[in-house]
Amino acid sequence: MPHPTLTARKHRSPAQWAELFARFEKSSLTVSAFCARESISVANFYRQRGLLGACAPAKRPVSREPSKFVDLGAINGGVGESSRLELKIDLGEGLILHLVRG
């Protein structure tokens, strides 16, 4: 007898996956929301899309907010310079990324 928390897998043909991806492109849903609605895992969505090969990455409206990217320039040390690098990035909500080289 199958485990009560496991659901039966639904096997789809490549044509069915292509139709599913077409429906996704027409929807305004995120991948997570679309997968929840279709009862498929996000990982399987991306896996099948990669296997199909013909599907481009999901297109979504591009945010018009200014970029928060900060170009710090080259990080390699010159002759006679120390090769030590320490970088701390505050990601918010108490999460800090701390990288040290050298």
C-alpha angles and dihedrals in degrees: 000000000000121000109267094230095052120088125211115260117244112217114213129194120232088257090054091050091049090052090048091052090049089054089049092053090052092049123081091220128119117246090255094051093044092049091049090051092048094042095238130125120254089232091055091047091056093040094052092044089054092047092050088056094191096083119091120215114287112284116221132167110283115240114242092207115121115263117263091206116126117198108215094182127230117344100196115113119237127227110305093010123121114257092212115120126181120184128179121186121187106214094184133250091064095303115131126181110210120188125180127185123184 
